[in-house]
Amino acid sequence: MVIHNNLSKDIERVPTDTMADVVELRLRDYFKRKSFKPGDALPKELELAEALGVSRNVVREALSRLRMLGMIESKKKRGMILSSPDILGAFERILDPLIMTEDALKDLFELRLVLEMGLADILFINVTDKAIHELEQIAKSEVHAPMEFRIKNEIAFHGKLYEIAGNDTLKRFQIMLLPVFGFVIKMEKEVTYGKVTHRDLVELLKKGNKDDFRQGMYEHLKPHFDRLKK
């Protein structure tokens, strides 16, 4: 008598990839193997369909996916060209705390904490007296009162740190995560502050070194790290 205990190991799964999935992967591989660069013209739909042995509709669907990712675009008189994709564009469109699960929000919040902890080295390379003065002005305006002000102040201070770092992708990513940061703060049962304040961080930036600042940032964010353990 044959016992059917583990069919998943005995029968090979049927691939679920559609023709468009396969074509998309083949095109990506083709672009890499031929070292296409942004601005390079791509073969026409008909040429690709004939080379791949599929219909133009299948090629068109695969190209549409690449176009949505910002990998290709159409130009007048040139046809399709390879473009430089907007890495964060799609992420920006879907990042909304109202339509995300608590687990997803927690993961993103942890990601932002990691980014904050990693800023020290870049900050000490790019910081200027003018930037420190601007940070001081933000820190001096702090008050331990309404939640709306606290979120606004957090955004202003930490956003300025990313601006000082001088990395446009980092700054843009931080701006994208701000709604998540504000959402998590609003979920707090009580307002908690780290041992190191924004004013303390400014002093560390003025008189300390990157290791001092990194430790100070950890102490500043510690209530958030502690909350993640619960």
C-alpha positions as CSV (number, residue, x, y, z in Angstrom):
1,M,0.0,0.0,0.0
2,V,1.4,3.4,-1.0
3,I,1.4,6.0,1.7
4,H,1.1,9.6,0.6
5,N,2.7,11.5,3.5
6,N,4.5,14.2,1.7
7,L,3.3,14.9,-1.8
8,S,5.2,18.2,-2.0
9,K,8.5,16.3,-2.0
10,D,7.4,13.6,-4.4
11,I,5.7,15.7,-7.1
12,E,7.5,18.6,-8.8
13,R,5.5,21.8,-8.6
14,V,4.2,23.3,-11.8
15,P,5.8,26.7,-12.6
16,T,3.4,29.6,-12.1
17,D,5.4,32.1,-14.2
18,T,3.5,33.6,-17.0
19,M,5.0,34.2,-20.4
20,A,5.3,37.9,-19.5
21,D,7.2,37.0,-16.4
22,V,9.7,35.0,-18.4
23,V,10.1,37.7,-21.0
24,E,10.6,40.3,-18.4
25,L,13.5,38.3,-16.8
26,R,15.0,37.6,-20.3
27,L,14.9,41.3,-21.1
28,R,16.6,42.3,-17.8
29,D,19.3,39.7,-18.4
30,Y,19.7,40.9,-22.0
31,F,20.2,44.5,-20.8
32,K,22.9,43.4,-18.3
33,R,24.7,41.1,-20.7
34,K,24.9,43.8,-23.4
35,S,25.9,46.5,-20.9
36,F,23.0,48.9,-21.8
37,K,23.3,52.3,-20.2
38,P,20.6,54.9,-19.5
39,G,19.9,56.6,-22.8
40,D,20.7,53.6,-25.0
41,A,18.1,52.8,-27.6
42,L,16.3,49.4,-27.3
43,P,15.2,47.0,-30.1
44,K,11.6,47.5,-31.3
45,E,8.7,45.4,-30.0
46,L,8.5,43.3,-33.2
47,E,12.2,42.6,-33.1
48,L,12.1,41.4,-29.5
49,A,9.0,39.3,-30.2
50,E,10.6,37.5,-33.1
51,A,13.9,37.0,-31.1
52,L,12.0,35.6,-28.1
53,G,9.5,33.5,-30.1
54,V,6.5,35.1,-28.4
55,S,3.7,37.4,-29.5
56,R,4.0,41.2,-29.5
57,N,1.3,41.3,-26.8
58,V,3.5,39.3,-24.4
59,V,6.5,41.6,-25.1
60,R,4.3,44.7,-24.7
61,E,3.1,43.5,-21.2
62,A,6.7,42.8,-20.1
63,L,7.9,46.2,-21.4
64,S,4.9,47.8,-19.6
65,R,6.1,46.4,-16.3
66,L,9.6,47.7,-16.9
67,R,8.2,51.1,-17.8
68,M,6.2,51.2,-14.6
69,L,9.5,50.5,-12.7
70,G,11.1,53.4,-14.5
71,M,13.6,51.2,-16.3
72,I,12.5,52.2,-19.8
73,E,10.8,55.1,-21.4
74,S,9.7,56.1,-24.9
75,K,11.2,59.1,-26.7
76,K,9.9,60.8,-29.8
77,K,12.0,59.8,-32.9
78,R,14.1,57.4,-30.8
79,G,11.6,54.9,-29.6
80,M,12.3,53.0,-26.4
81,I,15.4,53.8,-24.4
82,L,16.8,52.5,-21.2
83,S,16.3,55.0,-18.4
84,S,17.7,55.5,-14.9
85,P,14.9,54.2,-12.6
86,D,13.5,56.2,-9.7
87,I,14.5,53.8,-7.0
88,L,12.2,55.2,-4.4
89,G,9.3,56.3,-6.6
90,A,7.1,53.3,-6.2
91,F,7.8,53.1,-2.5
92,E,6.7,56.7,-2.1
93,R,3.3,56.0,-3.7
94,I,2.4,53.2,-1.4
95,L,3.9,54.3,1.9
96,D,0.8,55.2,3.9
97,P,0.4,54.2,7.5
98,L,-3.4,54.0,7.1
99,I,-3.1,51.0,4.6
100,M,-0.2,49.2,6.3
101,T,-0.2,46.4,8.9
102,E,1.3,47.0,12.3
103,D,4.1,44.6,11.5
104,A,5.0,46.5,8.4
105,L,5.0,49.8,10.3
106,K,7.1,48.3,13.0
107,D,9.6,47.0,10.4
108,L,9.8,50.5,8.8
109,F,10.2,52.2,12.1
110,E,13.1,49.9,13.0
111,L,14.7,50.7,9.6
112,R,14.5,54.4,10.4
113,L,16.1,53.9,13.8
114,V,19.0,52.0,12.1
115,L,19.4,54.9,9.6
116,E,19.5,57.4,12.5
117,M,22.2,55.4,14.3
118,G,24.3,55.2,11.1
119,L,24.4,59.0,10.4
120,A,27.4,59.9,12.6
121,D,30.2,59.2,10.2
122,I,28.6,61.2,7.3
123,L,27.5,64.0,9.6
124,F,31.1,64.7,10.9
125,I,32.3,64.8,7.3
126,N,29.8,67.3,6.1
127,V,28.8,69.4,9.1
128,T,29.3,73.2,9.0
129,D,29.0,76.0,11.6
130,K,25.9,77.2,9.8
131,A,24.3,73.8,10.0
132,I,25.0,73.6,13.7
133,H,23.6,77.0,14.3
134,E,20.4,76.0,12.5
135,L,20.2,72.8,14.6
136,E,20.6,74.9,17.7
137,Q,17.7,77.1,16.8
138,I,15.4,74.1,16.3
139,A,16.5,72.5,19.6
140,K,15.9,75.8,21.5
141,S,12.3,75.9,20.3
142,E,11.5,72.6,22.0
143,V,8.8,72.4,24.7
144,H,7.4,69.3,26.4
145,A,3.9,70.0,25.3
146,P,1.4,69.1,22.8
147,M,2.0,66.0,20.7
148,E,1.5,67.9,17.5
149,F,4.5,70.2,18.4
150,R,6.6,67.2,19.4
151,I,6.1,65.5,16.0
152,K,6.8,68.7,14.2
153,N,9.9,69.3,16.1
154,E,11.1,65.7,15.6
155,I,10.6,66.1,11.9
156,A,12.5,69.4,11.8
157,F,15.5,68.3,13.9
158,H,16.0,64.9,12.4
159,G,15.2,66.1,8.9
160,K,18.0,68.7,9.4
161,L,20.4,65.9,10.3
162,Y,19.7,64.1,7.1
163,E,20.1,67.4,5.2
164,I,23.5,67.9,6.8
165,A,24.5,64.4,5.7
166,G,24.2,65.6,2.1
167,N,22.9,62.3,0.7
168,D,19.8,63.1,-1.4
169,T,18.6,59.4,-1.4
170,L,18.9,59.2,2.4
171,K,17.1,62.5,2.9
172,R,14.3,61.5,0.5
173,F,14.0,58.1,2.2
174,Q,13.9,59.8,5.6
175,I,11.1,62.1,4.4
176,M,9.2,59.1,3.2
177,L,9.4,57.5,6.7
178,L,8.3,60.5,8.6
179,P,4.6,59.5,8.5
180,V,5.5,56.2,10.0
181,F,7.5,58.0,12.7
182,G,4.6,60.3,13.5
183,F,2.2,57.4,13.5
184,V,4.3,55.4,16.0
185,I,4.7,58.4,18.3
186,K,0.9,59.0,18.3
187,M,0.5,55.4,19.4
188,E,2.5,55.9,22.6
189,K,0.6,55.5,25.8
190,E,2.7,58.2,27.4
191,V,5.4,60.6,26.2
192,T,8.9,59.3,26.8
193,Y,12.2,61.0,26.2
194,G,15.7,59.7,26.0
195,K,18.5,60.8,28.4
196,V,20.1,62.7,25.5
197,T,18.1,65.6,24.2
198,H,18.3,67.4,20.8
199,R,20.3,70.1,22.6
200,D,22.7,67.5,23.8
201,L,23.1,66.1,20.3
202,V,24.0,69.5,19.0
203,E,26.7,69.8,21.7
204,L,28.1,66.4,20.8
205,L,28.2,67.5,17.1
206,K,30.0,70.7,18.1
207,K,32.5,69.4,20.6
208,G,32.4,65.6,20.5
209,N,33.5,63.0,17.9
210,K,31.5,60.5,15.8
211,D,31.6,57.8,18.4
212,D,30.3,60.2,21.1
213,F,27.5,61.3,18.8
214,R,26.6,57.7,17.9
215,Q,26.3,56.8,21.5
216,G,24.3,60.0,22.2
217,M,21.9,59.1,19.4
218,Y,21.4,55.7,20.8
219,E,20.5,57.2,24.2
220,H,18.2,59.7,22.5
221,L,16.4,56.9,20.7
222,K,16.5,54.4,23.5
223,P,12.8,54.7,24.5
224,H,12.0,53.6,21.0
225,F,14.4,50.7,21.1
226,D,13.0,49.7,24.5
227,R,9.4,49.9,23.1
228,L,10.3,47.4,20.3
229,K,11.3,44.8,22.9
230,K,7.8,44.7,24.3
